[in-house]
């Protein structure tokens, strides 16, 4: 097959004016109300609690909380306090920022299965106190290890997922 | 290509025209148009498919947009199929376009809106995280060595050298060591195991049996289609296995009358934006048992020149050619088309092929789309 149509440009062609270009910047700010279920979850975080919900039909204890069960398709009204401990379901050691620039000190995002929720129910958060380079993180962190939330002091909490600073390893 | 001079309209036109020319048809033969692209945020153009629809030949025709994130390229063909299968149209032109190079500083920024705005975005997310998390869960569950993923990247990058849209630095003959030594982006994901953002377009003409007969065309047939969506509560799923891909595949196999996919599928184009994803998807497609796709890599079962296995991603795929999202899904379907017609040139697989499968995937690791083509 012959090469297909199309004219390849270098990045420099655009940024250094070798071809004409126009630029535009999106101006778009949003404020989302947190809704019924997530709103109550956030209020719990402000009090230093991780809340979950229970479906009365399938009896699953769910996190993140939701106003309805997506399996049974029924409303959920029962709230339960979960533990602030859990187990690492999976993790990464990330050296990349959102804009694709590189970080020297990696972030360690993880899915954490929260204790007292049904098996496999987790949330995304960050691990902390686990080292500042790939080798040190991999030496400490592995799937299946137990972790606990490290909370902001109560006066700094504002009802946000970041009221938990990170999760740290526990014995 | 990494960055095209052509606008989305111009890219769409080049692909649409090439598909029409190949079929020996003109735009007047086209009854309906499906246009496909990923999030508008990449282009910064509201309703991007309507914007480029003139290039897709949609003016004055029944038209729809097809969109399920990364699954869109294959989903567009599914939408086109039911346009024709409904009996409402004799023909449908499906055009998939993506121009990712316009977003500054990097289109990854546009991807961040995929995460939950309350529980995830405040953590400072980036797109690579979800893939890295899924890959780690997969490699941990099945104890897959990193070298196996490097072999997948090596295979696809070699295959991509023979594709008309190959890219220097992306397609190529890399050693396992080069791939293993490439920069760690979000462990376990490394630079040479990620597909590059790209610009591109692809198109396909679908037609009814009656139209094909009347015009004396030599087509391949759409034998099965399937698609499926899993929950957006992705942190509640076990990421080691793509159930939604299995469900999409089973739907397509049922329709095609495929009872034993490992016998009846002769060439496959699974979605491969990351090296591990190819193996993950091959298992979801039931072409290998859970955890067995990596072992089959070592046996050469997925190689283009296999005589006993199922050649996988002979096109080079997203890893070996590039990842212009919607267009990349379309590239997978067109590769199966060329393989079945025996027109894939240097990419033609060694074994005889009568039926092939293309698959794509998208959103929060949620969507599976599958098309089965046969002679």
Contacts between the chains, C-beta under 8 A, distances in Angstrom:
chain1	res1	chain2	res2	distance
A	1	B	163	8.0
A	1	B	164	4.5
A	1	B	343	8.0
A	1	B	344	8.0
A	1	B	345	5.2
A	2	B	164	6.4
A	3	B	164	5.0
A	3	B	165	7.4
A	4	B	14	7.4
A	4	B	18	7.1
A	4	B	164	4.6
A	4	B	165	5.5
A	5	B	14	4.1
A	5	B	18	7.0
A	6	B	1	5.8
A	6	B	4	5.2
A	6	B	5	7.8
A	6	B	6	5.9
A	6	B	11	7.0
A	6	B	14	6.5
A	6	B	165	7.8
A	6	B	199	7.8
A	6	B	200	7.5
A	7	B	4	6.4
A	7	B	5	3.9
A	7	B	6	6.4
A	8	B	1	4.3
A	8	B	2	7.0
A	8	B	3	7.0
A	8	B	4	6.7
A	8	B	5	7.7
A	9	B	2	8.0
A	9	B	3	4.5
A	9	B	4	6.7
A	9	B	5	5.3
A	9	B	101	7.9
A	10	B	3	7.1
A	11	B	2	7.7
A	11	B	3	6.4
A	13	B	3	7.5
A	14	B	3	6.8
A	14	B	101	7.7
A	19	B	5	6.4
A	23	B	104	7.9
A	24	B	44	6.0
A	26	B	44	6.6
A	30	B	117	7.9
A	32	B	117	5.4
A	32	B	118	6.9
A	34	B	118	5.6
A	35	B	118	8.0
A	38	B	118	4.9
A	38	B	119	6.9
A	42	B	118	7.1
A	62	B	233	7.9
A	62	B	236	7.2
A	63	B	236	7.8
A	64	B	116	7.7
A	64	B	119	5.6
A	64	B	233	6.6
A	64	B	235	7.5
A	66	B	233	7.5
A	70	B	231	5.6
A	70	B	233	7.3
A	89	B	137	6.9
A	89	B	235	7.8
A	90	B	133	4.7
A	90	B	134	7.3
A	90	B	136	4.8
A	90	B	137	4.0
A	90	B	140	7.1
A	90	B	239	6.4
A	91	B	133	6.9
A	91	B	136	6.3
A	92	B	128	7.7
A	92	B	129	5.8
A	92	B	132	3.4
A	92	B	133	5.4
A	92	B	136	6.2
A	92	B	186	4.8
A	92	B	187	6.0
A	92	B	188	7.5
A	92	B	189	7.6
A	93	B	184	7.5
A	93	B	186	7.0
A	93	B	187	4.0
A	94	B	126	6.9
A	94	B	128	6.5
A	94	B	129	6.1
A	94	B	132	6.7
A	94	B	185	7.6
A	94	B	186	3.9
A	94	B	187	7.5
A	95	B	183	7.9
A	95	B	184	6.0
A	95	B	185	6.3
A	95	B	186	6.8
A	95	B	187	7.9
A	96	B	126	6.0
A	96	B	128	5.6
A	96	B	185	5.1
A	96	B	186	5.8
A	97	B	126	6.5
A	98	B	108	6.0
A	98	B	109	5.7
A	98	B	112	5.6
A	98	B	124	7.3
A	98	B	125	7.2
A	98	B	126	4.4
A	99	B	105	4.7
A	99	B	106	5.4
A	99	B	108	6.9
A	99	B	109	6.0
A	100	B	105	6.8
A	100	B	106	3.9
A	100	B	108	5.4
A	101	B	105	7.8
A	106	B	187	7.8
A	107	B	124	7.2
A	109	B	123	7.1
A	109	B	125	7.6
A	109	B	129	4.8
A	109	B	132	7.8
A	109	B	133	6.8
A	110	B	133	7.5
A	111	B	133	5.9
A	111	B	137	7.9
A	111	B	235	4.9
A	111	B	239	7.7
A	120	B	236	6.4
A	120	B	237	7.6
A	120	B	238	6.0
A	121	B	235	7.9
A	121	B	236	5.2
A	122	B	235	4.4
A	122	B	236	6.5
A	123	B	119	6.5
A	123	B	235	5.4
A	124	B	115	8.0
A	124	B	119	7.1
A	124	B	120	5.2
A	124	B	123	6.5
A	124	B	125	7.8
A	124	B	129	7.9
A	124	B	235	5.5
A	125	B	123	6.5
A	126	B	123	6.0
A	134	B	184	6.1
A	134	B	187	6.0
A	138	B	187	7.4
A	143	B	136	7.1
A	143	B	137	7.4
A	143	B	140	4.8
A	160	B	122	5.9
A	161	B	118	7.0
A	161	B	119	5.1
A	161	B	120	7.5
A	161	B	122	5.4
A	161	B	123	6.5
A	162	B	122	5.1
A	162	B	123	7.0
